[in-house]
Amino acid sequence: MLDWSSALSKWLMNLGLPEEWALGITFFVGALVLAGAAPALALVLIHITRKSLGRIQDRLGPNRAGPWGIWQGVADAAKLLTKEDIRPAEADIIAYTLAPLLTVFGVIMSVAVLPFANGLIGADLNVGVLYLVALGSVGIFAAIMAGWSSNNKYALLAGSRVVAQLMSYEIPMVLAMLAPVLLAGTMRMNGLAQFQRLEIFGFNLGLGWIGFIMPAVFLIYFTAALAEGEQTPFDLLEAESELIAGFHIEYSGMKFAMFFLAQFLNSFFLGAIAVVLFLGGWQGPFVDQLPILGVVYFFAKAFALYMVVQWIKGTFPRVRIDQMMAFAWKVAVPLMLVLILWQMIALKLPVATWMQYLAIFIGNVVALAALGSTLAGYFRREQIRTKRAFEPKSLIGTMRPVSPSGD
């Protein structure tokens, strides 16, 4: 399939437009589609979240505004657009205003390098993975700006948690994104999707997923993505019992809504990135004969991962801050370093390619077994520690039994 931007610009030039005008119109159309599709997608994601959590918790979810409650998100958006924008008197006006804008900006800009089908990509950068890594820091910077500029101690404390949590989990996530790059030999997102084709008797099944070769790497990426997307069980940035509402406590109206717009989109796009890196992207049966099927396969996989996130959100409890940080630095980071080292060794072995892939797979299976054993041991120790923590040692031997007569 011809790249959509090249096809559109060539068509405009064939109509007689100068090359500069054709390129300018092409870039404007791409930016307009990305900026307009993101809020519409957020409404769909919010509705899916409400309905899925409602079913998990034995509730109906939205069912009044429109059929099946599909207009509930539109009503909420209208309410937030018309609410008064209240700003703290002592807030830093520039940082306070820029924070929600930067949050949404960083998320929407990541869509530019996602290949929805072969050739259907905003910009197929040769450093696409590195581009996504760089954009990850924008959200962290925006959150700490919001916490500091609000002149609120709770917001500042939550902003400090942003630096601790997001930057800690960004390390194993970046290492997990590096593993497919080392295997495919490219940072192009579309190139990574093309690498995962699987031909049998000349027919492309599209099932050569890197996630099959690297299950442990995929699991670590998915876990780190939950933390980066501020999703359960790592939603400590908005721990209501500790920080009231997190770093955006002093925001109202549409500024408040922009943080949650970015959060919903970020959760979906982190899953979409996992689809490209580990689950074949737009690859699938008959995609060579009918390229538009790539869009169907891509969004089917992305929404399936988003439903897994909602399942985790509705069933898993929130972890403690010490448990979250210990898992990042004591488990995820060392495990990813070992997996990357083993992958580099396996790719240098003087054997056939399929044997190199088998060696990588075996290393990932061993890593999964080690991870399961480590977590099982921790849970056993935590259960014993929890029981001992509530043992009333100060009362042992000081209480005399009550006689039947009550004396």
Secondary structure as UniProt FT lines:
FT   HELIX           4..14
FT   TURN            15..16
FT   HELIX           19..56
FT   TURN            57..58
FT   HELIX           67..69
FT   TURN            70..71
FT   HELIX           72..82
FT   TURN            89..90
FT   HELIX           93..109
FT   HELIX           110..113
FT   TURN            118..119
FT   TURN            126..127
FT   HELIX           128..149
FT   TURN            150..151
FT   HELIX           153..184
FT   HELIX           189..195
FT   STRAND          199..200
FT   TURN            201..202
FT   STRAND          203..204
FT   HELIX           210..213
FT   HELIX           215..228
FT   TURN            229..230
FT   TURN            232..233
FT   HELIX           236..238
FT   HELIX           240..243
FT   TURN            244..245
FT   HELIX           246..248
FT   TURN            249..250
FT   HELIX           253..278
FT   TURN            281..282
FT   TURN            285..289
FT   TURN            291..292
FT   HELIX           293..315
FT   HELIX           321..326
FT   HELIX           327..332
FT   HELIX           333..347
FT   HELIX           353..389
FT   HELIX           393..395
FT   TURN            396..398
FT   TURN            404..405
//
